[in-house]
Amino acid sequence: GDQVEQSPSALSLHEGTGSALRCNFTTTMRAVQWFQQNSRGSLINLFYLASGTKENGRLKSTFNSKESYSTLHIRDAQLEDSGTYFCAANAGAKLTFGGGTRLTVRP
Amino acid sequence: GGIITQTPKFLIGQEGQKLTLKCQQNFNHDTMYWYRQDSGKGLRLIYYSITENDLQKGDLSEGYDASREKKSSFSLTVTSAQKNEMAVFLCASSISGVAETLYFGSGTRLTVL
């Protein structure tokens, strides 16, 4: 079955607001990565975490391997944040992707 | 910084045709990957390679071949294109494996007529 469950599948935010995206894992993962896929289809790496929390500008991500989840927080959302966000995690040699969260930021 | 270049950006083929997608990276990364992304879905691993001339099957390798001719290039061949195969194919690389950050190319969109 699926090892990486991502939620929500779609999210709409007004500019300036924030929210959290979540990935739950059905097995123990060693590390998680978060990506943004823009309208051109390019995947941009946002974070790599083996544990703990990282922050970059308006984005913050946490990975809790013991409780098998990771979150991506977006604050003060901007129009250019729109796109699809994917988490991906590895238990062994392969990276498994979640189904993605399609984020739309509205004026 | 480096870049991953995928060619062609758009590929149109006939059902049953053999088609090849190419990927080049100048990061000097050891590991390269091919993923398939169906419309509105996540990515699924087709093949990966941890070094030159190495090939490892992913979850979706049936119907595909791959070749790591040299460290900087990794090609993917669709052995017999099928209509349900229309998707975007994404190449990625990392320094030494999935324990490192992945960097992606911009993709090849395959259409099968």
Backbone of each chain as ProteinMPNN parsed JSONL, in Angstrom:
{"seq_chain_A": "GDQVEQSPSALSLHEGTGSALRCNFTTTMRAVQWFQQNSRGSLINLFYLASGTKENGRLKSTFNSKESYSTLHIRDAQLEDSGTYFCAANAGAKLTFGGGTRLTVRP", "coords_chain_A": {"N_chain_A": [[0.814, -1.209, 0.0], [0.149, 2.408, -0.043], [2.835, 4.362, 1.107], [3.22, 6.954, 1.752], [1.134, 9.425, 2.694], [-0.499, 12.254, 1.75], [-1.842, 15.379, 2.761], [-3.86, 18.428, 2.813], [-5.474, 17.443, -0.312], [-6.003, 19.545, -1.911], [-5.819, 23.101, -1.57], [-6.873, 26.341, -0.739], [-5.838, 29.633, -0.351], [-6.006, 32.98, 0.92], [-4.066, 35.795, -0.028], [-1.454, 36.619, 2.215], [-2.306, 35.063, 4.298], [-1.96, 31.898, 6.109], [-1.082, 28.366, 6.293], [-0.96, 24.795, 6.936], [0.613, 21.973, 5.503], [0.524, 18.434, 5.335], [2.236, 15.306, 5.746], [1.746, 11.928, 6.238], [3.254, 8.913, 7.268], [3.336, 5.443, 6.578], [5.212, 3.742, 7.345], [8.391, 3.537, 9.033], [10.372, 6.274, 8.326], [13.501, 7.492, 7.044], [14.248, 9.998, 6.216], [12.915, 13.096, 4.948], [11.817, 14.972, 2.102], [10.751, 18.077, 0.762], [9.024, 19.485, -1.974], [8.313, 22.056, -4.387], [6.181, 22.291, -7.117], [6.04, 24.181, -9.93], [4.014, 26.216, -12.195], [5.114, 25.699, -14.646], [5.925, 23.176, -14.441], [8.315, 22.52, -13.271], [10.233, 21.087, -10.644], [11.067, 22.183, -7.504], [13.397, 21.972, -4.971], [12.605, 22.304, -1.615], [13.066, 21.674, 1.129], [15.218, 19.46, 2.946], [15.051, 17.022, 5.35], [16.328, 15.144, 8.014], [15.604, 14.999, 10.563], [13.839, 16.916, 13.117], [13.383, 20.496, 12.74], [13.282, 22.873, 10.083], [13.722, 26.127, 8.734], [12.908, 28.497, 6.234], [12.717, 31.543, 5.138], [9.408, 32.286, 4.541], [8.59, 29.758, 4.915], [8.366, 26.754, 6.794], [9.453, 23.624, 7.965], [8.822, 20.486, 9.498], [9.966, 17.366, 10.738], [8.954, 14.446, 12.153], [10.102, 11.578, 12.992], [9.573, 9.505, 14.738], [6.837, 9.653, 15.28], [5.975, 9.462, 12.758], [5.387, 11.513, 10.725], [5.378, 14.499, 8.71], [5.449, 18.036, 8.372], [4.647, 20.975, 6.47], [4.75, 24.318, 6.822], [3.264, 27.261, 5.684], [3.505, 30.706, 5.759], [2.082, 34.005, 5.547], [1.168, 33.944, 2.827], [1.956, 34.275, -0.662], [1.135, 35.253, -4.065], [2.856, 33.952, -5.819], [3.398, 31.624, -4.528], [1.651, 29.734, -5.296], [0.939, 26.507, -6.642], [1.894, 23.033, -6.876], [2.591, 21.078, -4.089], [4.847, 18.684, -2.995], [5.63, 16.026, -0.791], [8.32, 13.791, -0.1], [9.693, 10.729, 0.877], [12.123, 8.5, 2.319], [12.546, 5.115, 3.205], [14.353, 3.163, 2.768], [16.4, 2.479, 0.102], [14.892, 3.764, -1.809], [13.02, 6.615, -2.861], [9.848, 7.694, -1.94], [7.01, 9.313, -3.195], [4.456, 11.544, -2.035], [0.958, 12.197, -2.888], [0.619, 14.862, -3.44], [-0.202, 18.353, -2.823], [-2.354, 20.662, -4.054], [-1.926, 23.981, -4.186], [-3.6, 27.039, -4.156], [-3.216, 30.427, -4.261], [-5.02, 33.276, -3.584], [-5.81, 36.676, -4.54]], "CA_chain_A": [[0.0, 0.0, 0.0], [0.853, 3.678, -0.079], [3.639, 4.626, 2.28], [3.211, 8.389, 1.997], [-0.211, 9.982, 2.527], [-0.357, 13.692, 1.829], [-3.124, 16.082, 2.899], [-5.006, 18.098, 1.977], [-5.126, 17.29, -1.723], [-6.088, 20.886, -2.491], [-5.892, 24.132, -0.537], [-6.983, 27.692, -1.271], [-5.501, 30.631, 0.662], [-5.925, 34.379, 0.521], [-2.761, 36.408, 0.183], [-1.201, 37.081, 3.568], [-2.687, 34.068, 5.305], [-1.05, 30.754, 6.142], [-1.664, 27.068, 6.579], [0.001, 23.7, 7.035], [0.448, 20.763, 4.71], [0.992, 17.332, 6.164], [2.456, 13.976, 5.191], [1.805, 10.821, 7.183], [3.978, 7.771, 6.716], [2.832, 4.181, 7.119], [6.369, 2.995, 7.808], [9.405, 4.453, 9.571], [11.168, 6.889, 7.268], [14.793, 8.023, 7.493], [14.348, 11.424, 5.887], [11.825, 13.607, 4.109], [12.104, 16.152, 1.291], [9.565, 18.804, 0.281], [9.239, 20.118, -3.267], [7.239, 22.827, -4.996], [6.126, 22.178, -8.578], [5.41, 25.412, -10.406], [3.076, 26.084, -13.324], [5.846, 25.169, -15.811], [6.197, 21.763, -14.185], [9.619, 22.313, -12.641], [10.201, 20.727, -9.222], [12.096, 22.912, -6.771], [13.582, 21.406, -3.648], [12.417, 23.3, -0.551], [13.706, 21.224, 2.363], [15.601, 18.086, 3.221], [15.154, 16.871, 6.804], [16.482, 13.82, 8.626], [14.919, 15.134, 11.848], [13.73, 18.286, 13.581], [12.7, 21.582, 12.049], [14.063, 23.836, 9.318], [12.944, 27.29, 8.33], [13.498, 29.266, 5.145], [11.781, 32.616, 4.795], [8.025, 32.107, 5.014], [8.329, 28.322, 4.97], [8.961, 26.006, 7.888], [9.11, 22.212, 7.864], [9.165, 19.639, 10.645], [9.907, 15.916, 10.502], [8.919, 13.662, 13.381], [10.218, 10.199, 12.496], [8.964, 8.587, 15.71], [5.383, 9.676, 15.093], [5.768, 9.201, 11.327], [4.756, 12.567, 9.947], [6.117, 15.725, 8.429], [4.569, 19.156, 8.031], [5.19, 22.161, 5.808], [3.947, 25.485, 7.156], [3.432, 28.449, 4.845], [2.907, 31.891, 6.373], [2.058, 35.189, 4.699], [1.188, 33.396, 1.469], [2.012, 35.188, -1.799], [0.585, 34.655, -5.287], [3.847, 33.067, -6.443], [3.449, 30.351, -3.797], [0.718, 28.793, -5.941], [1.586, 25.372, -7.298], [1.656, 21.768, -6.193], [3.646, 20.765, -3.14], [5.016, 17.253, -2.771], [6.627, 15.483, 0.118], [8.892, 12.519, -0.529], [10.434, 10.18, 2.004], [12.768, 7.209, 2.058], [12.786, 4.165, 4.286], [15.584, 2.493, 2.355], [17.106, 3.061, -1.041], [13.994, 4.428, -2.754], [12.255, 7.759, -2.393], [8.43, 7.565, -2.295], [6.352, 10.614, -3.198], [3.042, 11.686, -1.745], [0.142, 12.543, -4.041], [0.691, 16.296, -3.701], [-1.225, 19.315, -2.392], [-2.436, 21.755, -5.026], [-2.169, 25.229, -3.465], [-3.97, 28.229, -4.929], [-3.225, 31.645, -3.455], [-5.891, 34.262, -4.239], [-5.593, 38.067, -4.07]], "C_chain_A": [[0.84, 1.248, 0.0], [1.62, 3.897, 1.212], [3.591, 6.085, 2.682], [1.831, 8.947, 1.668], [-0.158, 11.477, 2.767], [-1.728, 14.345, 1.905], [-2.895, 17.564, 3.188], [-4.583, 17.921, 0.521], [-5.189, 18.632, -2.439], [-6.325, 21.89, -1.38], [-5.953, 25.486, -1.219], [-6.731, 28.681, -0.133], [-5.617, 32.029, 0.083], [-4.516, 34.871, 0.798], [-2.62, 36.875, 1.622], [-1.572, 36.095, 4.657], [-1.71, 32.901, 5.264], [-1.794, 29.47, 6.427], [-0.556, 26.034, 6.671], [-0.396, 22.564, 6.126], [1.071, 19.623, 5.525], [1.222, 16.081, 5.347], [2.533, 12.982, 6.331], [2.446, 9.627, 6.502], [3.482, 6.493, 7.386], [3.975, 3.271, 7.528], [7.406, 4.01, 8.295], [10.289, 4.958, 8.441], [12.439, 7.493, 7.859], [14.881, 9.519, 7.272], [13.182, 11.812, 5.001], [12.335, 14.809, 3.32], [10.768, 16.77, 0.895], [9.939, 19.545, -0.996], [8.036, 20.987, -3.624], [7.324, 22.618, -6.507], [5.362, 23.379, -9.109], [4.573, 25.149, -11.656], [3.773, 25.544, -14.574], [6.195, 23.692, -15.628], [7.523, 21.491, -13.517], [9.453, 22.041, -11.149], [11.378, 21.389, -8.526], [12.181, 22.321, -5.378], [13.495, 22.504, -2.595], [13.196, 22.924, 0.701], [14.126, 19.762, 2.234], [15.756, 17.98, 4.732], [15.342, 15.413, 7.182], [15.85, 13.81, 10.019], [14.703, 16.621, 12.116], [13.0, 19.227, 12.655], [13.691, 22.448, 11.287], [13.147, 24.957, 8.873], [13.686, 28.011, 7.219], [12.481, 30.312, 4.714], [10.411, 32.37, 5.394], [7.645, 30.63, 5.13], [9.047, 27.697, 6.165], [8.51, 24.558, 7.78], [9.611, 21.463, 9.08], [9.049, 18.18, 10.234], [9.99, 15.212, 11.841], [8.927, 12.189, 12.974], [9.562, 9.216, 13.456], [7.453, 8.508, 15.54], [4.993, 9.612, 13.619], [4.961, 10.267, 10.6], [5.727, 13.706, 9.702], [5.116, 16.802, 8.055], [5.352, 20.237, 7.306], [4.238, 23.314, 6.112], [4.29, 26.626, 6.211], [2.766, 29.609, 5.571], [2.988, 33.057, 5.397], [2.116, 34.792, 3.215], [1.162, 34.49, 0.407], [1.507, 34.466, -3.049], [1.559, 33.657, -5.902], [4.039, 31.751, -5.687], [2.51, 29.314, -4.409], [1.493, 27.711, -6.675], [1.22, 24.112, -6.542], [2.855, 21.428, -5.336], [3.658, 19.259, -2.891], [5.974, 17.016, -1.61], [7.111, 14.165, -0.468], [9.762, 12.014, 0.606], [11.053, 8.841, 1.629], [12.917, 6.414, 3.341], [14.099, 3.425, 4.012], [16.204, 3.217, 1.2], [16.2, 3.828, -1.992], [13.231, 5.562, -2.084], [10.814, 7.598, -2.861], [7.755, 8.915, -2.151], [4.915, 10.496, -2.712], [2.294, 12.138, -2.986], [0.088, 14.037, -4.341], [-0.462, 17.078, -3.091], [-1.213, 20.453, -3.402], [-2.849, 23.021, -4.286], [-2.497, 26.349, -4.429], [-4.005, 29.406, -3.97], [-3.979, 32.717, -4.23], [-5.644, 35.661, -3.682], [-6.607, 38.452, -2.99]], "O_chain_A": [[2.069, 1.19, 0.037], [1.098, 3.641, 2.297], [3.887, 6.424, 3.827], [1.41, 8.944, 0.511], [0.189, 11.922, 3.862], [-2.661, 13.935, 1.216], [-1.86, 17.931, 3.743], [-3.442, 18.221, 0.169], [-4.515, 18.838, -3.448], [-6.955, 21.576, -0.37], [-5.197, 25.761, -2.151], [-7.344, 28.576, 0.929], [-5.36, 32.242, -1.102], [-3.857, 34.422, 1.736], [-3.547, 37.456, 2.187], [-1.192, 36.272, 5.814], [-0.754, 32.906, 4.488], [-2.98, 29.479, 6.76], [0.624, 26.345, 6.508], [-1.573, 22.231, 5.99], [2.011, 19.825, 6.293], [0.508, 15.816, 4.38], [3.295, 13.17, 7.28], [2.217, 9.363, 5.321], [3.241, 6.46, 8.593], [3.748, 2.159, 8.003], [7.305, 5.2, 7.999], [10.877, 4.174, 7.697], [12.46, 7.942, 9.004], [15.515, 10.231, 8.05], [12.544, 10.961, 4.381], [13.175, 15.568, 3.801], [9.776, 16.064, 0.717], [11.008, 20.148, -1.097], [6.904, 20.707, -3.229], [8.392, 22.747, -7.104], [4.19, 23.577, -8.786], [4.445, 24.012, -12.11], [3.119, 24.996, -15.461], [6.696, 23.043, -16.546], [7.834, 20.337, -13.221], [8.642, 22.677, -10.476], [12.534, 21.187, -8.899], [11.172, 22.184, -4.686], [14.209, 23.504, -2.663], [13.904, 23.755, 1.27], [13.505, 18.959, 1.538], [16.501, 18.751, 5.336], [14.598, 14.546, 6.722], [15.592, 12.747, 10.585], [15.288, 17.477, 11.452], [12.122, 18.826, 11.89], [14.79, 22.727, 11.766], [11.951, 24.759, 8.663], [14.911, 28.129, 7.241], [11.512, 30.008, 4.019], [10.268, 32.257, 6.611], [6.492, 30.304, 5.415], [10.175, 28.061, 6.498], [7.335, 24.285, 7.536], [10.676, 21.758, 9.621], [8.151, 17.804, 9.48], [10.968, 15.358, 12.575], [7.883, 11.623, 12.649], [9.044, 8.188, 13.02], [6.862, 7.433, 15.642], [3.813, 9.698, 13.28], [3.97, 9.961, 9.937], [6.742, 13.855, 10.383], [4.061, 16.514, 7.489], [6.557, 20.393, 7.501], [3.073, 23.293, 5.716], [5.462, 26.918, 5.97], [1.6, 29.516, 5.956], [3.859, 33.09, 4.527], [2.982, 35.238, 2.463], [0.457, 35.491, 0.539], [1.456, 33.237, -3.093], [1.142, 32.633, -6.445], [4.758, 30.866, -6.15], [2.581, 28.134, -4.063], [2.553, 27.96, -7.249], [0.346, 24.123, -5.676], [3.996, 21.483, -5.795], [2.626, 18.646, -2.616], [6.985, 17.703, -1.463], [6.402, 13.51, -1.231], [10.489, 12.789, 1.228], [10.568, 8.143, 0.739], [13.334, 6.917, 4.385], [14.85, 3.109, 4.935], [16.504, 4.409, 1.28], [16.699, 4.487, -2.905], [12.853, 5.485, -0.915], [10.572, 7.386, -4.05], [7.896, 9.586, -1.129], [4.243, 9.49, -2.942], [2.904, 12.429, -4.015], [-0.431, 14.44, -5.381], [-1.549, 16.545, -2.872], [-0.198, 21.124, -3.586], [-3.981, 23.129, -3.814], [-1.774, 26.586, -5.397], [-4.737, 29.387, -2.981], [-3.64, 33.033, -5.37], [-5.312, 35.822, -2.508], [-6.574, 39.574, -2.485]]}, "seq_chain_B": "GGIITQTPKFLIGQEGQKLTLKCQQNFNHDTMYWYRQDSGKGLRLIYYSITENDLQKGDLSEGYDASREKKSSFSLTVTSAQKNEMAVFLCASSISGVAETLYFGSGTRLTVL", "coords_chain_B": {"N_chain_B": [[26.311, 26.852, -9.344], [24.424, 24.024, -10.623], [22.852, 22.356, -13.431], [20.108, 20.494, -14.752], [19.436, 19.023, -17.756], [16.9, 18.156, -19.879], [16.024, 16.377, -22.775], [13.932, 15.46, -25.567], [11.865, 18.422, -24.898], [9.224, 18.076, -25.52], [7.669, 15.18, -26.732], [6.411, 13.321, -29.302], [4.9, 10.364, -30.224], [4.16, 7.304, -32.0], [1.828, 4.685, -31.326], [3.315, 1.726, -30.167], [5.827, 2.416, -30.965], [9.385, 2.761, -30.459], [10.918, 4.848, -28.157], [13.195, 7.388, -27.098], [14.369, 9.137, -24.291], [16.372, 11.782, -23.069], [18.825, 12.792, -20.618], [20.888, 15.125, -19.052], [23.329, 16.078, -16.622], [25.184, 18.575, -14.881], [26.094, 18.7, -12.333], [27.932, 16.991, -11.348], [26.977, 14.813, -9.958], [26.569, 11.587, -8.379], [24.307, 9.893, -8.43], [21.462, 9.226, -10.424], [18.067, 9.619, -11.614], [14.965, 8.426, -13.016], [11.688, 9.508, -13.179], [8.152, 9.054, -13.479], [5.349, 11.101, -14.082], [1.987, 11.14, -13.938], [-0.917, 12.914, -15.078], [-1.943, 15.247, -12.704], [-1.069, 13.701, -10.608], [1.215, 12.098, -8.232], [4.805, 11.397, -8.234], [6.355, 8.57, -9.745], [8.852, 6.107, -9.428], [10.935, 4.999, -12.024], [13.474, 4.041, -13.027], [16.733, 4.005, -11.499], [20.151, 5.076, -11.014], [23.199, 4.487, -9.498], [25.777, 4.964, -10.106], [28.087, 5.379, -12.883], [27.231, 3.172, -15.506], [25.688, 1.618, -13.816], [22.48, 0.208, -13.05], [19.287, 0.347, -11.564], [16.172, -1.069, -10.838], [13.055, 0.611, -10.536], [9.75, 1.153, -9.168], [8.228, 1.03, -11.419], [9.313, -0.169, -13.707], [8.743, -1.92, -15.806], [8.41, -2.213, -19.283], [10.165, -0.272, -19.888], [13.547, 0.712, -20.643], [16.82, 1.577, -19.494], [19.811, 3.583, -19.581], [23.031, 4.278, -18.43], [25.301, 5.939, -19.649], [27.495, 7.531, -19.158], [28.821, 9.379, -16.365], [27.522, 11.838, -16.339], [25.217, 11.541, -17.85], [21.977, 10.111, -18.449], [19.817, 7.97, -19.895], [16.474, 7.199, -20.977], [14.459, 4.664, -22.307], [11.439, 4.101, -23.875], [10.085, 1.134, -24.555], [8.002, 0.169, -26.176], [5.706, 2.217, -27.115], [2.662, 3.065, -25.486], [-0.798, 4.048, -25.498], [-1.819, 4.669, -22.946], [0.321, 5.645, -21.702], [0.87, 8.284, -21.709], [2.387, 10.994, -20.291], [4.364, 13.022, -18.022], [7.826, 12.868, -17.978], [10.314, 12.856, -15.623], [13.605, 13.709, -14.887], [16.13, 13.315, -12.418], [18.778, 14.155, -10.099], [21.169, 13.322, -7.533], [23.644, 13.848, -4.988], [24.701, 11.44, -3.854], [22.712, 9.522, -3.487], [19.433, 8.559, -2.191], [19.523, 9.618, 0.301], [20.269, 12.169, 0.075], [19.659, 15.545, -1.093], [17.393, 15.881, -3.815], [17.621, 17.017, -7.187], [15.808, 18.333, -9.874], [15.141, 17.999, -13.421], [13.368, 19.815, -16.031], [11.541, 18.281, -17.327], [10.104, 15.918, -19.718], [7.465, 15.887, -21.878], [5.395, 13.38, -22.859], [3.498, 12.317, -25.576], [1.323, 9.99, -26.96], [0.179, 8.877, -29.994]], "CA_chain_B": [[25.201, 25.908, -9.36], [24.356, 23.152, -11.776], [21.588, 22.289, -14.146], [19.751, 19.223, -15.37], [18.822, 19.308, -19.053], [16.179, 17.021, -20.46], [15.634, 16.544, -24.177], [13.327, 16.742, -25.905], [10.856, 18.895, -23.942], [7.969, 17.452, -25.953], [7.933, 14.023, -27.575], [5.182, 12.731, -29.831], [5.205, 9.105, -30.881], [3.068, 6.428, -32.41], [1.678, 3.485, -30.508], [4.224, 0.658, -30.57], [7.138, 2.956, -31.327], [10.442, 2.834, -29.441], [11.219, 6.27, -27.977], [14.271, 7.606, -26.138], [14.431, 10.423, -23.612], [17.742, 11.981, -22.6], [19.016, 13.657, -19.46], [22.284, 15.472, -18.765], [23.51, 16.926, -15.439], [26.552, 19.058, -14.702], [26.373, 18.819, -10.899], [28.886, 15.928, -11.001], [26.32, 13.922, -9.011], [26.723, 10.155, -8.655], [23.045, 9.166, -8.609], [20.459, 9.828, -11.306], [16.766, 8.972, -11.494], [13.866, 8.736, -13.921], [10.357, 9.401, -12.607], [7.02, 9.344, -14.345], [4.264, 11.803, -13.412], [0.724, 11.204, -14.661], [-1.602, 14.181, -14.857], [-2.559, 15.43, -11.395], [-0.624, 12.669, -9.658], [2.58, 12.173, -7.73], [5.872, 10.835, -9.062], [6.686, 7.165, -9.515], [10.22, 5.831, -9.853], [11.051, 4.022, -13.104], [14.827, 3.501, -12.897], [17.755, 4.897, -10.993], [21.519, 4.605, -11.245], [24.013, 5.072, -8.433], [27.068, 5.337, -10.686], [28.178, 5.053, -14.308], [26.98, 1.779, -15.897], [24.82, 0.934, -12.867], [21.046, 0.385, -13.243], [18.444, -0.253, -10.54], [14.769, -0.922, -11.202], [12.131, 1.235, -9.601], [8.451, 0.49, -9.045], [7.482, 1.097, -12.677], [10.322, -0.377, -14.741], [8.288, -2.757, -16.924], [8.123, -1.435, -20.483], [11.205, 0.747, -20.041], [14.969, 0.408, -20.464], [17.6, 2.778, -19.171], [21.244, 3.44, -19.848], [23.879, 5.322, -17.821], [26.486, 5.817, -20.513], [28.575, 8.176, -18.433], [28.344, 9.925, -15.098], [26.683, 13.007, -16.523], [24.023, 11.335, -18.657], [21.114, 8.972, -18.104], [18.734, 7.977, -20.879], [15.344, 6.298, -20.736], [13.804, 4.224, -23.531], [10.125, 3.462, -23.838], [10.363, 0.069, -25.534], [6.873, 0.095, -27.103], [4.827, 3.244, -26.543], [1.244, 2.739, -25.37], [-1.582, 5.272, -25.309], [-1.996, 4.99, -21.53], [1.618, 6.021, -21.198], [1.075, 9.716, -21.841], [2.776, 11.497, -18.976], [5.598, 13.8, -17.994], [8.939, 12.093, -17.45], [11.216, 13.778, -14.921], [14.931, 13.217, -14.531], [16.658, 13.965, -11.229], [20.08, 13.665, -9.646], [21.563, 13.659, -6.166], [25.09, 13.656, -4.804], [25.117, 10.047, -3.657], [21.629, 8.598, -3.203], [18.188, 9.181, -1.693], [19.784, 10.308, 1.561], [20.683, 13.529, -0.262], [18.673, 16.353, -1.798], [17.214, 15.628, -5.237], [17.437, 18.149, -8.081], [15.045, 17.848, -11.015], [15.038, 18.678, -14.7], [12.049, 20.412, -16.275], [10.63, 17.253, -17.794], [9.738, 15.63, -21.113], [6.04, 15.512, -21.954], [5.211, 12.355, -23.903], [2.156, 12.101, -26.13], [1.302, 8.834, -27.859], [-0.984, 8.991, -30.881]], "C_chain_B": [[25.224, 25.078, -10.627], [22.993, 23.164, -12.406], [21.383, 20.875, -14.679], [18.972, 19.54, -16.644], [18.182, 18.05, -19.601], [15.813, 17.35, -21.9], [14.942, 15.295, -24.689], [12.363, 17.206, -24.808], [9.505, 18.261, -24.253], [8.304, 16.324, -26.917], [6.602, 13.419, -28.001], [5.554, 11.471, -30.577], [3.952, 8.352, -31.254], [3.01, 5.228, -31.47], [2.595, 2.383, -31.052], [5.636, 1.126, -30.884], [8.095, 2.908, -30.138], [10.902, 4.291, -29.355], [12.268, 6.438, -26.895], [14.257, 9.026, -25.612], [15.834, 10.569, -23.01], [17.811, 12.974, -21.449], [20.516, 13.867, -19.236], [22.333, 16.323, -17.508], [24.977, 17.345, -15.329], [26.856, 19.35, -13.233], [27.545, 17.924, -10.488], [28.306, 15.005, -9.916], [26.514, 12.47, -9.409], [25.403, 9.512, -9.091], [22.086, 9.944, -9.501], [19.206, 8.973, -11.317], [15.877, 9.343, -12.678], [12.552, 8.47, -13.199], [9.312, 9.656, -13.682], [5.94, 10.036, -13.51], [3.047, 11.83, -14.331], [-0.036, 12.446, -14.234], [-2.274, 14.233, -13.497], [-2.116, 14.445, -10.328], [0.804, 12.936, -9.175], [3.561, 11.494, -8.678], [6.109, 9.369, -8.706], [8.035, 6.848, -10.154], [10.247, 4.721, -10.905], [12.386, 3.283, -12.977], [15.683, 4.508, -12.142], [19.121, 4.244, -11.164], [22.435, 5.28, -10.231], [25.417, 5.429, -8.918], [27.044, 4.968, -12.161], [28.042, 3.547, -14.511], [26.153, 0.977, -14.885], [23.357, 1.208, -13.217], [20.296, -0.339, -12.143], [16.99, -0.022, -10.938], [13.99, -0.228, -10.097], [10.83, 0.468, -9.568], [7.745, 0.309, -10.377], [8.368, 0.748, -13.867], [9.832, -1.182, -15.948], [7.879, -1.886, -18.106], [9.146, -0.35, -20.758], [12.587, 0.107, -19.957], [15.669, 1.696, -20.123], [19.068, 2.491, -19.437], [21.999, 4.598, -19.212], [25.232, 5.236, -18.515], [27.713, 6.436, -19.861], [27.97, 8.871, -17.225], [27.326, 11.036, -15.307], [25.396, 12.743, -17.291], [23.305, 10.042, -18.322], [19.944, 9.017, -19.078], [17.683, 6.926, -20.531], [14.711, 5.952, -22.069], [12.461, 3.598, -23.213], [10.161, 2.394, -24.924], [9.249, -0.084, -26.564], [5.775, 1.011, -26.568], [3.354, 2.808, -26.585], [0.466, 4.012, -25.079], [-1.752, 5.623, -23.833], [-0.697, 5.422, -20.875], [1.837, 7.527, -21.237], [1.274, 10.324, -20.468], [3.952, 12.438, -19.143], [6.665, 12.936, -17.337], [9.978, 13.061, -16.896], [12.513, 13.068, -14.555], [15.41, 13.978, -13.305], [18.049, 13.42, -10.932], [20.279, 14.043, -8.191], [23.027, 13.281, -6.002], [25.431, 12.173, -4.733], [23.97, 9.109, -3.322], [20.444, 9.315, -2.575], [18.38, 9.844, -0.341], [20.236, 11.745, 1.324], [19.557, 14.234, -1.019], [18.617, 16.002, -3.276], [17.009, 16.934, -6.002], [16.832, 17.625, -9.374], [15.272, 18.673, -12.272], [13.61, 19.155, -14.901], [11.088, 19.458, -16.973], [10.53, 17.109, -19.299], [8.29, 15.183, -21.114], [5.853, 14.587, -23.148], [3.743, 12.267, -24.287], [2.219, 10.956, -27.115], [0.013, 8.863, -28.675], [-1.52, 7.617, -31.285]], "O_chain_B": [[25.944, 25.383, -11.578], [22.094, 23.887, -11.977], [22.332, 20.164, -15.008], [17.964, 20.245, -16.603], [18.833, 17.018, -19.764], [15.353, 18.451, -22.205], [15.306, 14.184, -24.302], [12.079, 16.447, -23.881], [8.736, 17.946, -23.345], [9.129, 16.493, -27.815], [5.775, 13.054, -27.166], [6.416, 11.492, -31.456], [2.84, 8.717, -30.873], [4.019, 4.817, -30.898], [2.639, 2.144, -32.259], [6.54, 0.307, -31.051], [7.686, 3.0, -28.981], [11.239, 4.897, -30.372], [12.249, 5.727, -25.89], [14.148, 9.99, -26.37], [16.406, 9.603, -22.507], [16.976, 13.87, -21.322], [21.3, 12.918, -19.232], [21.488, 17.199, -17.324], [25.885, 16.575, -15.641], [27.749, 20.136, -12.918], [28.09, 18.083, -9.396], [29.035, 14.486, -9.071], [26.61, 12.141, -10.591], [25.38, 8.689, -10.007], [21.919, 11.155, -9.354], [19.255, 7.769, -11.066], [16.01, 10.417, -13.265], [12.318, 7.379, -12.679], [9.551, 10.371, -14.655], [5.648, 9.624, -12.387], [3.073, 12.47, -15.382], [0.184, 12.968, -13.141], [-3.083, 13.366, -13.167], [-2.724, 14.365, -9.261], [1.488, 13.85, -9.635], [3.197, 11.073, -9.776], [6.07, 8.978, -7.539], [8.319, 7.268, -11.276], [9.668, 3.652, -10.715], [12.422, 2.06, -12.838], [15.401, 5.706, -12.142], [19.238, 3.046, -11.419], [22.444, 6.505, -10.118], [26.161, 6.118, -8.219], [26.106, 4.328, -12.637], [28.65, 2.751, -13.795], [25.94, -0.22, -15.079], [23.022, 2.316, -13.635], [20.607, -1.484, -11.815], [16.616, 1.084, -11.33], [14.222, -0.441, -8.907], [10.79, -0.718, -9.894], [6.786, -0.457, -10.481], [8.189, 1.319, -14.944], [10.452, -1.128, -17.01], [7.103, -0.942, -17.956], [9.027, 0.4, -21.727], [12.775, -0.909, -19.288], [15.176, 2.783, -20.424], [19.506, 1.343, -19.507], [21.655, 5.761, -19.423], [26.162, 4.574, -18.053], [28.827, 5.93, -19.996], [26.75, 8.94, -17.084], [26.374, 11.161, -14.537], [24.552, 13.635, -17.382], [23.914, 9.033, -17.967], [19.174, 9.976, -19.091], [17.967, 5.916, -19.887], [14.452, 6.84, -22.881], [12.358, 2.687, -22.392], [10.258, 2.726, -26.106], [9.522, -0.433, -27.712], [5.011, 0.63, -25.681], [2.876, 2.261, -27.579], [0.999, 4.948, -24.484], [-1.823, 6.808, -23.508], [-0.616, 5.552, -19.653], [2.9, 8.0, -20.833], [0.426, 10.183, -19.586], [4.47, 12.63, -20.243], [6.442, 12.347, -16.279], [10.455, 13.956, -17.592], [12.508, 11.974, -13.99], [15.123, 15.168, -13.167], [18.446, 12.371, -11.439], [19.642, 14.964, -7.681], [23.574, 12.496, -6.777], [26.318, 11.693, -5.439], [24.225, 7.98, -2.903], [20.452, 10.539, -2.442], [17.494, 10.561, 0.124], [20.551, 12.459, 2.275], [18.629, 13.596, -1.516], [19.653, 15.844, -3.923], [16.318, 17.839, -5.534], [17.273, 16.609, -9.911], [15.554, 19.87, -12.212], [12.746, 18.931, -14.054], [9.927, 19.806, -17.186], [10.826, 18.034, -20.054], [7.925, 14.222, -20.437], [6.117, 14.958, -24.292], [2.864, 12.158, -23.431], [3.068, 10.944, -28.006], [-1.09, 8.873, -28.128], [-2.497, 7.529, -32.03]]}, "name": "protein", "num_of_chains": 2, "seq": "GDQVEQSPSALSLHEGTGSALRCNFTTTMRAVQWFQQNSRGSLINLFYLASGTKENGRLKSTFNSKESYSTLHIRDAQLEDSGTYFCAANAGAKLTFGGGTRLTVRPGGIITQTPKFLIGQEGQKLTLKCQQNFNHDTMYWYRQDSGKGLRLIYYSITENDLQKGDLSEGYDASREKKSSFSLTVTSAQKNEMAVFLCASSISGVAETLYFGSGTRLTVL"}
